[in-house]
Amino acid sequence: MICVAVCPSTPDFYAYNHSSLGPICVLYCPPTYYRHNATRECLTLCPGLYFRDTLTKTCVLDCPDHFYGNTSNQLCVSNCSVSNWYGLQSTGLCVTDCPDPLFADPTTYLCVDVCPFGYFGEQNVCTPTCTVGFADPITKVC
């Protein structure tokens, strides 16, 4: 065996700091690790603005379609309800509050244009009853 400064990219090897063998190059990162393609390392947490993609076991800047980046745990999630946040499709991120003109839908945990049946938009939230004014059945807004 020879020592290298960086693990080879052909085939795809990644640096892994093995508990008893020390730093080694591996084809597959261990189950609780994620491949970071930029640094060619196996990491338990992705750095900076990267999210952990559990499907591909890689660190990604943008989560795959129909997944949202949860900034509280740097994880790609299919549903932002875990942290009681809402998926914002335009950014691909989980957000605590939906921006105008969207509403936080408590049934899907998504930011939506129109609230679902039985809910009305009030102050960027879908609510079953209006606290101010009347529910408009056409626009579905209070």
N, C-alpha and C positions, 0 to 999 in steps of 0.2 A: 504494500500500500504506500502511496505517496501523498504527501500533504499538499493541499491547494488553498489558495487565498479565497477563491470563490468556487462554489459548486458548479459543475458543468451544466450548460443549458440544453445540451443534446447528448443523451436524452435528458428530460427534465428532472434534475436533481435539486434538492433543497437542503439547506443547512439545518441540522437538528442537533441540539445539545443534549445528547443521551446521558442519563443519570450515571451510568457506570462506564460507558465507552468514551465519554467526552464528545466533542463536536465531530459529527460525521455527516456525510452527504447521503441522503435517502431519496428514493423514488416516490415514496408515499409518506406523508406526515402522519404521526400517530393520531388516533381518533379524536382527541380533545384539542388538536392543533389545526391551524389554518395556513395554507400556502400564501405567502406574500410574494407575488411575482416580481415586484420592483427590486426587492432585496434578496430574493431567492432563499428565504428562510421559512422555517416552520415556527409559527407563533401561536400562543394561547390567546392573545389579544391583538387586534389589528391597530396599527398606529394612526394617530391624527384623525383625518377625515375619512378613513376607511371603515367599512362595515364588514362584519363576519357573515358570509353567505354560507348557510348550513347545507344548502343543496350541493354546491361545488366544493365546499371546504376551502374557499379562498377568501382573501381580503379584497374587497371591491370598493370602488368609489361610488358606484351606482348599483343599487340592488336590482335584481332581475324584474321583469314585468310582473305586475300584480303583487309585488313585495314593496315594503316601505322601510327606509332607514330609520331605526329607532336610536336617536342620539343619546338616550339615557343609558343604553347598554351596548351601543355600537353593533347592533345585530339587525340583520334583514328579517323582517317579520311579515307574515301574510295578513295579520290583523293587529292594528295598533291598540286594541283594547287591553292588552297586557299592562300597559302603563296608563290606561284611561285617556289615551290620546286619539287623534283622528288622522287617517291617511289622506294626504294632500297629493292628488294625482299629478298636478303640474310640476311638483318638485321631487316626488318620489320619497317624501319624508313623512314621519309621524310628527304632528304638531299638536300643541295644547289647545290652541284656538284656531278656528277656521277664519280666513280673511274674507272681507266683503267681496263679492255678494254671496258667498257660500255659507252653508249651515252645517253645524256638527250633528251628524245623524247618530243617535245613541243605539240604533238597531244594527248598523253595519260598521260603525266606527270609521266612517269616511266623511270627508267634506263634500257636500252635495249641493246641486243647484236648486233642487226641489225636495222638500221633505217627504218621507213616505206616507202612505195612507194612515190617517189617524193622528198625524203630527202636523204642526204649523211652525213656520219660521219666525223666531223672535230673538232679536239681538244675537244673530249668528248661531243660534242653537235651535234644533228641532224639539218642540215641546208638545205634549198632548193637550195642554190647555194654555190659553193666552193669559198672561198676568196683567197686561195692559191692552185695552181695546178689544176688538172682536176678531174672531177667526174668519178669514175670507176663504170659502171653500174652493174658489176658482184659482186664486194665486197661491193658496196654501201658506199665507203669511198673516201674522197678527197685525 
